[in-house]
Amino acid sequence: AETGGVLIGVVDHKLRTIHLVDGWPAPSDSQADATGFTRGKENVLEQLEECHRRTHRMVSYVGEWHSH
């Protein structure tokens, strides 16, 4: 089955770079099968809020990952 999740990292606008910090697994409410994947939302917002709190908003959402 396909899968995917959330990428978090640090965006440096001056250097125009993104430094990945972590890739989270697919939330439990994600939908996946042999031909597609839709990332769920369960606990993602809470995890991002905790990430922001712990890093003083230095680390944040930067994208999604997906694999086959």
PQR file with spaces between the fields and no chain letter, atoms N, CA, C, O and H, PARSE charges and radii, in Angstrom:
ATOM       1  N    ALA     1       0.836   -1.194    0.000 -0.4000 1.5000
ATOM       2  CA   ALA     1       0.000    0.000    0.000 -0.0000 2.0000
ATOM       3  C    ALA     1       0.873    1.247    0.000  0.5500 1.7000
ATOM       4  O    ALA     1       1.980    1.251    0.539 -0.5500 1.4000
ATOM       5  N    GLU     2       0.363    2.287   -0.605 -0.4000 1.5000
ATOM       6  CA   GLU     2       1.051    3.572   -0.568 -0.0000 2.0000
ATOM       7  C    GLU     2       0.936    4.157    0.841  0.5500 1.7000
ATOM       8  O    GLU     2       0.078    3.753    1.626 -0.5500 1.4000
ATOM       9  H    GLU     2      -0.536    2.284   -1.043  0.4000 1.0000
ATOM      10  N    THR     3       1.802    5.101    1.140 -0.4000 1.5000
ATOM      11  CA   THR     3       1.774    5.742    2.454 -0.0000 2.0000
ATOM      12  C    THR     3       2.340    7.152    2.333  0.5500 1.7000
ATOM      13  O    THR     3       2.815    7.551    1.270 -0.5500 1.4000
ATOM      14  H    THR     3       2.499    5.429    0.503  0.4000 1.0000
ATOM      15  N    GLY     4       2.285    7.896    3.423 -0.4000 1.5000
ATOM      16  CA   GLY     4       2.811    9.254    3.427 -0.0000 2.0000
ATOM      17  C    GLY     4       2.663    9.879    4.795  0.5500 1.7000
ATOM      18  O    GLY     4       2.135    9.252    5.714 -0.5500 1.4000
ATOM      19  H    GLY     4       1.899    7.573    4.287  0.4000 1.0000
ATOM      20  N    GLY     5       3.118   11.095    4.936 -0.4000 1.5000
ATOM      21  CA   GLY     5       3.039   11.778    6.217 -0.0000 2.0000
ATOM      22  C    GLY     5       3.467   13.228    6.099  0.5500 1.7000
ATOM      23  O    GLY     5       3.489   13.802    5.011 -0.5500 1.4000
ATOM      24  H    GLY     5       3.547   11.604    4.189  0.4000 1.0000
ATOM      25  N    VAL     6       3.803   13.801    7.227 -0.4000 1.5000
ATOM      26  CA   VAL     6       4.122   15.226    7.343 -0.0000 2.0000
ATOM      27  C    VAL     6       5.629   15.406    7.502  0.5500 1.7000
ATOM      28  O    VAL     6       6.286   14.640    8.207 -0.5500 1.4000
ATOM      29  H    VAL     6       3.785   13.335    8.112  0.4000 1.0000
ATOM      30  N    LEU     7       6.168   16.429    6.835 -0.4000 1.5000
ATOM      31  CA   LEU     7       7.564   16.813    7.009 -0.0000 2.0000
ATOM      32  C    LEU     7       7.625   18.103    7.817  0.5500 1.7000
ATOM      33  O    LEU     7       6.869   19.039    7.559 -0.5500 1.4000
ATOM      34  H    LEU     7       5.634   17.051    6.262  0.4000 1.0000
ATOM      35  N    ILE     8       8.523   18.151    8.793 -0.4000 1.5000
ATOM      36  CA   ILE     8       8.742   19.375    9.557 -0.0000 2.0000
ATOM      37  C    ILE     8      10.207   19.775    9.429  0.5500 1.7000
ATOM      38  O    ILE     8      11.084   18.928    9.260 -0.5500 1.4000
ATOM      39  H    ILE     8       9.137   17.390    9.003  0.4000 1.0000
ATOM      40  N    GLY     9      10.454   21.078    9.511 -0.4000 1.5000
ATOM      41  CA   GLY     9      11.817   21.543    9.360 -0.0000 2.0000
ATOM      42  C    GLY     9      11.955   23.023    9.619  0.5500 1.7000
ATOM      43  O    GLY     9      11.043   23.680   10.122 -0.5500 1.4000
ATOM      44  H    GLY     9       9.741   21.766    9.648  0.4000 1.0000
ATOM      45  N    VAL    10      13.123   23.530    9.261 -0.4000 1.5000
ATOM      46  CA   VAL    10      13.464   24.942    9.451 -0.0000 2.0000
ATOM      47  C    VAL    10      13.600   25.577    8.074  0.5500 1.7000
ATOM      48  O    VAL    10      14.348   25.084    7.230 -0.5500 1.4000
ATOM      49  H    VAL    10      13.863   22.996    8.852  0.4000 1.0000
ATOM      50  N    VAL    11      12.887   26.658    7.850 -0.4000 1.5000
ATOM      51  CA   VAL    11      12.954   27.392    6.585 -0.0000 2.0000
ATOM      52  C    VAL    11      13.846   28.611    6.788  0.5500 1.7000
ATOM      53  O    VAL    11      13.594   29.435    7.668 -0.5500 1.4000
ATOM      54  H    VAL    11      12.280   27.058    8.536  0.4000 1.0000
ATOM      55  N    ASP    12      14.892   28.721    5.965 -0.4000 1.5000
ATOM      56  CA   ASP    12      15.774   29.886    5.980 -0.0000 2.0000
ATOM      57  C    ASP    12      15.448   30.702    4.734  0.5500 1.7000
ATOM      58  O    ASP    12      15.889   30.379    3.631 -0.5500 1.4000
ATOM      59  H    ASP    12      15.096   28.052    5.251  0.4000 1.0000
ATOM      60  N    HIS    13      14.678   31.752    4.926 -0.4000 1.5000
ATOM      61  CA   HIS    13      14.235   32.566    3.789 -0.0000 2.0000
ATOM      62  C    HIS    13      15.388   33.340    3.150  0.5500 1.7000
ATOM      63  O    HIS    13      15.382   33.578    1.942 -0.5500 1.4000
ATOM      64  H    HIS    13      14.321   32.014    5.822  0.4000 1.0000
ATOM      65  N    LYS    14      16.368   33.731    3.947 -0.4000 1.5000
ATOM      66  CA   LYS    14      17.502   34.476    3.398 -0.0000 2.0000
ATOM      67  C    LYS    14      18.335   33.597    2.463  0.5500 1.7000
ATOM      68  O    LYS    14      18.703   34.021    1.368 -0.5500 1.4000
ATOM      69  H    LYS    14      16.374   33.538    4.929  0.4000 1.0000
ATOM      70  N    LEU    15      18.628   32.369    2.902 -0.4000 1.5000
ATOM      71  CA   LEU    15      19.417   31.447    2.084 -0.0000 2.0000
ATOM      72  C    LEU    15      18.559   30.644    1.108  0.5500 1.7000
ATOM      73  O    LEU    15      19.078   29.939    0.242 -0.5500 1.4000
ATOM      74  H    LEU    15      18.329   32.024    3.792  0.4000 1.0000
ATOM      75  N    ARG    16      17.240   30.760    1.261 -0.4000 1.5000
ATOM      76  CA   ARG    16      16.286   30.021    0.431 -0.0000 2.0000
ATOM      77  C    ARG    16      16.517   28.522    0.512  0.5500 1.7000
ATOM      78  O    ARG    16      16.609   27.824   -0.497 -0.5500 1.4000
ATOM      79  H    ARG    16      16.818   31.332    1.964  0.4000 1.0000
ATOM      80  N    THR    17      16.608   28.044    1.776 -0.4000 1.5000
ATOM      81  CA   THR    17      16.817   26.615    2.023 -0.0000 2.0000
ATOM      82  C    THR    17      15.796   26.111    3.030  0.5500 1.7000
ATOM      83  O    THR    17      15.220   26.876    3.804 -0.5500 1.4000
ATOM      84  H    THR    17      16.533   28.611    2.597  0.4000 1.0000
ATOM      85  N    ILE    18      15.592   24.809    2.996 -0.4000 1.5000
ATOM      86  CA   ILE    18      14.772   24.123    3.996 -0.0000 2.0000
ATOM      87  C    ILE    18      15.618   23.004    4.580  0.5500 1.7000
ATOM      88  O    ILE    18      16.180   22.199    3.837 -0.5500 1.4000
ATOM      89  H    ILE    18      16.060   24.187    2.367  0.4000 1.0000
ATOM      90  N    HIS    19      15.713   22.945    5.890 -0.4000 1.5000
ATOM      91  CA   HIS    19      16.444   21.902    6.585 -0.0000 2.0000
ATOM      92  C    HIS    19      15.415   20.999    7.259  0.5500 1.7000
ATOM      93  O    HIS    19      14.754   21.402    8.216 -0.5500 1.4000
ATOM      94  H    HIS    19      15.256   23.598    6.494  0.4000 1.0000
ATOM      95  N    LEU    20      15.288   19.779    6.752 -0.4000 1.5000
ATOM      96  CA   LEU    20      14.321   18.858    7.332 -0.0000 2.0000
ATOM      97  C    LEU    20      14.768   18.408    8.710  0.5500 1.7000
ATOM      98  O    LEU    20      15.945   18.126    8.937 -0.5500 1.4000
ATOM      99  H    LEU    20      15.825   19.452    5.975  0.4000 1.0000
ATOM     100  N    VAL    21      13.814   18.346    9.624 -0.4000 1.5000
ATOM     101  CA   VAL    21      14.078   17.917   10.991 -0.0000 2.0000
ATOM     102  C    VAL    21      13.502   16.523   11.246  0.5500 1.7000
ATOM     103  O    VAL    21      14.122   15.698   11.917 -0.5500 1.4000
ATOM     104  H    VAL    21      12.858   18.575    9.440  0.4000 1.0000
ATOM     105  N    ASP    22      12.307   16.269   10.702 -0.4000 1.5000
ATOM     106  CA   ASP    22      11.657   14.984   10.958 -0.0000 2.0000
ATOM     107  C    ASP    22      10.600   14.725    9.901  0.5500 1.7000
ATOM     108  O    ASP    22      10.088   15.651    9.272 -0.5500 1.4000
ATOM     109  H    ASP    22      11.803   16.939   10.157  0.4000 1.0000
ATOM     110  N    GLY    23      10.287   13.474    9.719 -0.4000 1.5000
ATOM     111  CA   GLY    23       9.179   13.036    8.879 -0.0000 2.0000
ATOM     112  C    GLY    23       8.260   12.195    9.732  0.5500 1.7000
ATOM     113  O    GLY    23       8.666   11.159   10.258 -0.5500 1.4000
ATOM     114  H    GLY    23      10.703   12.721   10.229  0.4000 1.0000
ATOM     115  N    TRP    24       7.028   12.631    9.872 -0.4000 1.5000
ATOM     116  CA   TRP    24       6.082   11.911   10.711 -0.0000 2.0000
ATOM     117  C    TRP    24       5.363   10.846    9.898  0.5500 1.7000
ATOM     118  O    TRP    24       5.142   11.020    8.699 -0.5500 1.4000
ATOM     119  H    TRP    24       6.698   13.473    9.444  0.4000 1.0000
ATOM     120  N    PRO    25       4.997    9.744   10.545 -0.5600 1.5000
ATOM     121  CA   PRO    25       4.264    8.692    9.831  0.2800 2.0000
ATOM     122  C    PRO    25       2.835    9.122    9.520  0.5500 1.7000
ATOM     123  O    PRO    25       2.358   10.151    9.999 -0.5500 1.4000
ATOM     124  N    ALA    26       2.177    8.325    8.722 -0.4000 1.5000
ATOM     125  CA   ALA    26       0.791    8.599    8.351 -0.0000 2.0000
ATOM     126  C    ALA    26      -0.104    8.606    9.591  0.5500 1.7000
ATOM     127  O    ALA    26      -0.030    7.682   10.402 -0.5500 1.4000
ATOM     128  H    ALA    26       2.565    7.489    8.333  0.4000 1.0000
ATOM     129  N    PRO    27      -0.943    9.623    9.753 -0.5600 1.5000
ATOM     130  CA   PRO    27      -1.911    9.622   10.853  0.2800 2.0000
ATOM     131  C    PRO    27      -2.840    8.414   10.735  0.5500 1.7000
ATOM     132  O    PRO    27      -3.028    7.872    9.646 -0.5500 1.4000
ATOM     133  N    SER    28      -3.406    8.006   11.839 -0.4000 1.5000
ATOM     134  CA   SER    28      -4.220    6.788   11.870 -0.0000 2.0000
ATOM     135  C    SER    28      -5.479    6.873   11.015  0.5500 1.7000
ATOM     136  O    SER    28      -6.023    5.838   10.633 -0.5500 1.4000
ATOM     137  H    SER    28      -3.254    8.446   12.724  0.4000 1.0000
ATOM     138  N    ASP    29      -5.953    8.069   10.706 -0.4000 1.5000
ATOM     139  CA   ASP    29      -7.155    8.193    9.875 -0.0000 2.0000
ATOM     140  C    ASP    29      -6.834    8.359    8.383  0.5500 1.7000
ATOM     141  O    ASP    29      -7.709    8.732    7.602 -0.5500 1.4000
ATOM     142  H    ASP    29      -5.511    8.910   11.016  0.4000 1.0000
ATOM     143  N    SER    30      -5.591    8.086    7.986 -0.4000 1.5000
ATOM     144  CA   SER    30      -5.207    8.151    6.575 -0.0000 2.0000
ATOM     145  C    SER    30      -5.858    7.013    5.803  0.5500 1.7000
ATOM     146  O    SER    30      -6.178    5.966    6.365 -0.5500 1.4000
ATOM     147  H    SER    30      -4.880    7.783    8.621  0.4000 1.0000
ATOM     148  N    GLN    31      -6.048    7.233    4.508 -0.4000 1.5000
ATOM     149  CA   GLN    31      -6.608    6.216    3.621 -0.0000 2.0000
ATOM     150  C    GLN    31      -5.526    5.790    2.635  0.5500 1.7000
ATOM     151  O    GLN    31      -4.932    6.628    1.956 -0.5500 1.4000
ATOM     152  H    GLN    31      -5.788    8.084    4.051  0.4000 1.0000
ATOM     153  N    ALA    32      -5.272    4.481    2.557 -0.4000 1.5000
ATOM     154  CA   ALA    32      -4.218    3.995    1.671 -0.0000 2.0000
ATOM     155  C    ALA    32      -4.636    2.679    1.036  0.5500 1.7000
ATOM     156  O    ALA    32      -5.307    1.850    1.651 -0.5500 1.4000
ATOM     157  H    ALA    32      -5.755    3.800    3.108  0.4000 1.0000
ATOM     158  N    ASP    33      -4.216    2.511   -0.218 -0.4000 1.5000
ATOM     159  CA   ASP    33      -4.369    1.229   -0.901 -0.0000 2.0000
ATOM     160  C    ASP    33      -3.245    1.114   -1.923  0.5500 1.7000
ATOM     161  O    ASP    33      -2.292    1.893   -1.890 -0.5500 1.4000
ATOM     162  H    ASP    33      -3.670    3.184   -0.718  0.4000 1.0000
ATOM     163  N    ALA    34      -3.350    0.156   -2.821 -0.4000 1.5000
ATOM     164  CA   ALA    34      -2.272   -0.102   -3.776 -0.0000 2.0000
ATOM     165  C    ALA    34      -2.100    1.009   -4.809  0.5500 1.7000
ATOM     166  O    ALA    34      -1.047    1.095   -5.441 -0.5500 1.4000
ATOM     167  H    ALA    34      -4.124   -0.477   -2.847  0.4000 1.0000
ATOM     168  N    THR    35      -3.104    1.857   -4.994 -0.4000 1.5000
ATOM     169  CA   THR    35      -3.021    2.868   -6.046 -0.0000 2.0000
ATOM     170  C    THR    35      -3.162    4.307   -5.575  0.5500 1.7000
ATOM     171  O    THR    35      -3.162    5.220   -6.400 -0.5500 1.4000
ATOM     172  H    THR    35      -3.960    1.787   -4.481  0.4000 1.0000
ATOM     173  N    GLY    36      -3.282    4.535   -4.269 -0.4000 1.5000
ATOM     174  CA   GLY    36      -3.443    5.911   -3.809 -0.0000 2.0000
ATOM     175  C    GLY    36      -3.263    6.068   -2.313  0.5500 1.7000
ATOM     176  O    GLY    36      -3.248    5.097   -1.557 -0.5500 1.4000
ATOM     177  H    GLY    36      -3.281    3.793   -3.598  0.4000 1.0000
ATOM     178  N    PHE    37      -3.126    7.329   -1.906 -0.4000 1.5000
ATOM     179  CA   PHE    37      -2.955    7.654   -0.491 -0.0000 2.0000
ATOM     180  C    PHE    37      -3.535    9.030   -0.233  0.5500 1.7000
ATOM     181  O    PHE    37      -3.273    9.974   -0.978 -0.5500 1.4000
ATOM     182  H    PHE    37      -3.137    8.119   -2.521  0.4000 1.0000
ATOM     183  N    THR    38      -4.324    9.140    0.825 -0.4000 1.5000
ATOM     184  CA   THR    38      -4.827   10.423    1.298 -0.0000 2.0000
ATOM     185  C    THR    38      -4.448   10.537    2.767  0.5500 1.7000
ATOM     186  O    THR    38      -4.897    9.747    3.597 -0.5500 1.4000
ATOM     187  H    THR    38      -4.537    8.373    1.430  0.4000 1.0000
ATOM     188  N    ARG    39      -3.601   11.547    3.084 -0.4000 1.5000
ATOM     189  CA   ARG    39      -3.150   11.705    4.468 -0.0000 2.0000
ATOM     190  C    ARG    39      -4.303   12.176    5.332  0.5500 1.7000
ATOM     191  O    ARG    39      -5.053   13.080    4.965 -0.5500 1.4000
ATOM     192  H    ARG    39      -3.237   12.188    2.409  0.4000 1.0000
ATOM     193  N    GLY    40      -4.426   11.545    6.485 -0.4000 1.5000
ATOM     194  CA   GLY    40      -5.434   11.945    7.453 -0.0000 2.0000
ATOM     195  C    GLY    40      -5.006   13.175    8.234  0.5500 1.7000
ATOM     196  O    GLY    40      -3.940   13.742    7.996 -0.5500 1.4000
ATOM     197  H    GLY    40      -3.816   10.811    6.784  0.4000 1.0000
ATOM     198  N    LYS    41      -5.860   13.578    9.177 -0.4000 1.5000
ATOM     199  CA   LYS    41      -5.616   14.787    9.958 -0.0000 2.0000
ATOM     200  C    LYS    41      -5.486   14.527   11.449  0.5500 1.7000
ATOM     201  O    LYS    41      -5.092   15.419   12.200 -0.5500 1.4000
ATOM     202  H    LYS    41      -6.726   13.117    9.371  0.4000 1.0000
ATOM     203  N    GLU    42      -5.810   13.317   11.887 -0.4000 1.5000
ATOM     204  CA   GLU    42      -5.876   13.028   13.316 -0.0000 2.0000
ATOM     205  C    GLU    42      -4.566   13.353   14.032  0.5500 1.7000
ATOM     206  O    GLU    42      -3.515   12.805   13.699 -0.5500 1.4000
ATOM     207  H    GLU    42      -6.130   12.592   11.276  0.4000 1.0000
ATOM     208  N    ASN    43      -4.639   14.240   15.008 -0.4000 1.5000
ATOM     209  CA   ASN    43      -3.537   14.669   15.883 -0.0000 2.0000
ATOM     210  C    ASN    43      -2.449   15.487   15.188  0.5500 1.7000
ATOM     211  O    ASN    43      -1.485   15.877   15.848 -0.5500 1.4000
ATOM     212  H    ASN    43      -5.493   14.685   15.278  0.4000 1.0000
ATOM     213  N    VAL    44      -2.558   15.761   13.898 -0.4000 1.5000
ATOM     214  CA   VAL    44      -1.513   16.513   13.204 -0.0000 2.0000
ATOM     215  C    VAL    44      -1.415   17.936   13.751  0.5500 1.7000
ATOM     216  O    VAL    44      -0.316   18.412   14.036 -0.5500 1.4000
ATOM     217  H    VAL    44      -3.341   15.444   13.362  0.4000 1.0000
ATOM     218  N    LEU    45      -2.539   18.611   13.899 -0.4000 1.5000
ATOM     219  CA   LEU    45      -2.520   19.987   14.401 -0.0000 2.0000
ATOM     220  C    LEU    45      -1.944   20.043   15.812  0.5500 1.7000
ATOM     221  O    LEU    45      -1.164   20.942   16.128 -0.5500 1.4000
ATOM     222  H    LEU    45      -3.432   18.224   13.667  0.4000 1.0000
ATOM     223  N    GLU    46      -2.321   19.095   16.654 -0.4000 1.5000
ATOM     224  CA   GLU    46      -1.793   19.060   18.026 -0.0000 2.0000
ATOM     225  C    GLU    46      -0.282   18.819   18.034  0.5500 1.7000
ATOM     226  O    GLU    46       0.442   19.430   18.820 -0.5500 1.4000
ATOM     227  H    GLU    46      -2.954   18.365   16.397  0.4000 1.0000
ATOM     228  N    GLN    47       0.191   17.928   17.159 -0.4000 1.5000
ATOM     229  CA   GLN    47       1.629   17.668   17.069 -0.0000 2.0000
ATOM     230  C    GLN    47       2.379   18.911   16.585  0.5500 1.7000
ATOM     231  O    GLN    47       3.453   19.230   17.094 -0.5500 1.4000
ATOM     232  H    GLN    47      -0.398   17.432   16.520  0.4000 1.0000
ATOM     233  N    LEU    48       1.811   19.605   15.607 -0.4000 1.5000
ATOM     234  CA   LEU    48       2.453   20.823   15.113 -0.0000 2.0000
ATOM     235  C    LEU    48       2.486   21.911   16.186  0.5500 1.7000
ATOM     236  O    LEU    48       3.488   22.614   16.322 -0.5500 1.4000
ATOM     237  H    LEU    48       0.938   19.346   15.194  0.4000 1.0000
ATOM     238  N    GLU    49       1.409   22.054   16.939 -0.4000 1.5000
ATOM     239  CA   GLU    49       1.383   23.038   18.026 -0.0000 2.0000
ATOM     240  C    GLU    49       2.435   22.711   19.080  0.5500 1.7000
ATOM     241  O    GLU    49       3.092   23.614   19.597 -0.5500 1.4000
ATOM     242  H    GLU    49       0.596   21.483   16.828  0.4000 1.0000
ATOM     243  N    GLU    50       2.600   21.432   19.404 -0.4000 1.5000
ATOM     244  CA   GLU    50       3.624   21.018   20.368 -0.0000 2.0000
ATOM     245  C    GLU    50       5.024   21.273   19.803  0.5500 1.7000
ATOM     246  O    GLU    50       5.916   21.711   20.530 -0.5500 1.4000
ATOM     247  H    GLU    50       2.065   20.698   18.984  0.4000 1.0000
ATOM     248  N    CYS    51       5.216   21.001   18.521 -0.4000 1.5000
ATOM     249  CA   CYS    51       6.493   21.272   17.863 -0.0000 2.0000
ATOM     250  C    CYS    51       6.812   22.763   17.931  0.5500 1.7000
ATOM     251  O    CYS    51       7.935   23.141   18.265 -0.5500 1.4000
ATOM     252  H    CYS    51       4.492   20.645   17.931  0.4000 1.0000
ATOM     253  N    HIS    52       5.839   23.606   17.619 -0.4000 1.5000
ATOM     254  CA   HIS    52       6.027   25.065   17.688 -0.0000 2.0000
ATOM     255  C    HIS    52       6.388   25.495   19.111  0.5500 1.7000
ATOM     256  O    HIS    52       7.287   26.313   19.308 -0.5500 1.4000
ATOM     257  H    HIS    52       4.926   23.299   17.348  0.4000 1.0000
ATOM     258  N    ARG    53       5.692   24.949   20.087 -0.4000 1.5000
ATOM     259  CA   ARG    53       5.942   25.314   21.485 -0.0000 2.0000
ATOM     260  C    ARG    53       7.365   24.929   21.897  0.5500 1.7000
ATOM     261  O    ARG    53       8.074   25.727   22.510 -0.5500 1.4000
ATOM     262  H    ARG    53       4.961   24.285   19.927  0.4000 1.0000
ATOM     263  N    ARG    54       7.773   23.717   21.562 -0.4000 1.5000
ATOM     264  CA   ARG    54       9.092   23.223   21.986 -0.0000 2.0000
ATOM     265  C    ARG    54      10.247   23.929   21.289  0.5500 1.7000
ATOM     266  O    ARG    54      11.337   24.026   21.852 -0.5500 1.4000
ATOM     267  H    ARG    54       7.197   23.069   21.064  0.4000 1.0000
ATOM     268  N    THR    55      10.028   24.424   20.075 -0.4000 1.5000
ATOM     269  CA   THR    55      11.119   25.029   19.297 -0.0000 2.0000
ATOM     270  C    THR    55      10.957   26.532   19.133  0.5500 1.7000
ATOM     271  O    THR    55      11.661   27.150   18.334 -0.5500 1.4000
ATOM     272  H    THR    55       9.142   24.346   19.618  0.4000 1.0000
ATOM     273  N    HIS    56      10.040   27.122   19.880 -0.4000 1.5000
ATOM     274  CA   HIS    56       9.763   28.566   19.761 -0.0000 2.0000
ATOM     275  C    HIS    56       9.489   28.939   18.301  0.5500 1.7000
ATOM     276  O    HIS    56       9.941   29.971   17.804 -0.5500 1.4000
ATOM     277  H    HIS    56       9.468   26.621   20.529  0.4000 1.0000
ATOM     278  N    ARG    57       8.734   28.065   17.635 -0.4000 1.5000
ATOM     279  CA   ARG    57       8.302   28.242   16.247 -0.0000 2.0000
ATOM     280  C    ARG    57       9.448   28.213   15.222  0.5500 1.7000
ATOM     281  O    ARG    57       9.257   28.625   14.077 -0.5500 1.4000
ATOM     282  H    ARG    57       8.367   27.227   18.039  0.4000 1.0000
ATOM     283  N    MET    58      10.617   27.738   15.614 -0.4000 1.5000
ATOM     284  CA   MET    58      11.717   27.623   14.650 -0.0000 2.0000
ATOM     285  C    MET    58      11.478   26.451   13.697  0.5500 1.7000
ATOM     286  O    MET    58      11.841   26.517   12.522 -0.5500 1.4000
ATOM     287  H    MET    58      10.772   27.403   16.543  0.4000 1.0000
ATOM     288  N    VAL    59      10.869   25.383   14.203 -0.4000 1.5000
ATOM     289  CA   VAL    59      10.578   24.202   13.389 -0.0000 2.0000
ATOM     290  C    VAL    59       9.079   24.191   13.120  0.5500 1.7000
ATOM     291  O    VAL    59       8.274   24.359   14.036 -0.5500 1.4000
ATOM     292  H    VAL    59      10.574   25.329   15.157  0.4000 1.0000
ATOM     293  N    SER    60       8.712   23.991   11.854 -0.4000 1.5000
ATOM     294  CA   SER    60       7.297   24.007   11.503 -0.0000 2.0000
ATOM     295  C    SER    60       7.039   23.100   10.302  0.5500 1.7000
ATOM     296  O    SER    60       7.953   22.466    9.775 -0.5500 1.4000
ATOM     297  H    SER    60       9.366   23.854   11.111  0.4000 1.0000
ATOM     298  N    TYR    61       5.799   23.053    9.891 -0.4000 1.5000
ATOM     299  CA   TYR    61       5.387   22.258    8.738 -0.0000 2.0000
ATOM     300  C    TYR    61       6.092   22.775    7.490  0.5500 1.7000
ATOM     301  O    TYR    61       6.117   23.979    7.235 -0.5500 1.4000
ATOM     302  H    TYR    61       5.056   23.568   10.319  0.4000 1.0000
ATOM     303  N    VAL    62       6.672   21.846    6.705 -0.4000 1.5000
ATOM     304  CA   VAL    62       7.292   22.247    5.437 -0.0000 2.0000
ATOM     305  C    VAL    62       6.747   21.453    4.251  0.5500 1.7000
ATOM     306  O    VAL    62       7.011   21.805    3.101 -0.5500 1.4000
ATOM     307  H    VAL    62       6.652   20.868    6.912  0.4000 1.0000
ATOM     308  N    GLY    63       6.001   20.402    4.512 -0.4000 1.5000
ATOM     309  CA   GLY    63       5.457   19.650    3.379 -0.0000 2.0000
ATOM     310  C    GLY    63       5.003   18.253    3.752  0.5500 1.7000
ATOM     311  O    GLY    63       4.820   17.910    4.920 -0.5500 1.4000
ATOM     312  H    GLY    63       5.787   20.116    5.446  0.4000 1.0000
ATOM     313  N    GLU    64       4.833   17.470    2.711 -0.4000 1.5000
ATOM     314  CA   GLU    64       4.349   16.100    2.835 -0.0000 2.0000
ATOM     315  C    GLU    64       5.353   15.141    2.211  0.5500 1.7000
ATOM     316  O    GLU    64       6.082   15.513    1.292 -0.5500 1.4000
ATOM     317  H    GLU    64       4.983   17.749    1.762  0.4000 1.0000
ATOM     318  N    TRP    65       5.391   13.909    2.707 -0.4000 1.5000
ATOM     319  CA   TRP    65       6.175   12.867    2.031 -0.0000 2.0000
ATOM     320  C    TRP    65       5.196   11.788    1.584  0.5500 1.7000
ATOM     321  O    TRP    65       4.117   11.626    2.153 -0.5500 1.4000
ATOM     322  H    TRP    65       4.799   13.606    3.454  0.4000 1.0000
ATOM     323  N    HIS    66       5.603   11.053    0.549 -0.4000 1.5000
ATOM     324  CA   HIS    66       4.733   10.039   -0.046 -0.0000 2.0000
ATOM     325  C    HIS    66       5.604    8.955   -0.662  0.5500 1.7000
ATOM     326  O    HIS    66       6.615    9.254   -1.298 -0.5500 1.4000
ATOM     327  H    HIS    66       6.480   11.184    0.086  0.4000 1.0000
ATOM     328  N    SER    67       5.223    7.712   -0.478 -0.4000 1.5000
ATOM     329  CA   SER    67       5.957    6.626   -1.133 -0.0000 2.0000
ATOM     330  C    SER    67       4.998    5.571   -1.652  0.5500 1.7000
ATOM     331  O    SER    67       3.841    5.500   -1.237 -0.5500 1.4000
ATOM     332  H    SER    67       4.402    7.469    0.039  0.4000 1.0000
ATOM     333  N    HIS    68       5.497    4.754   -2.564 -0.4000 1.5000
ATOM     334  CA   HIS    68       4.714    3.691   -3.183 -0.0000 2.0000
ATOM     335  C    HIS    68       5.220    2.358   -2.708  0.5500 1.7000
ATOM     336  O    HIS    68       4.695    1.320   -3.111 -0.5500 1.4000
ATOM     337  H    HIS    68       6.437    4.811   -2.901  0.4000 1.0000
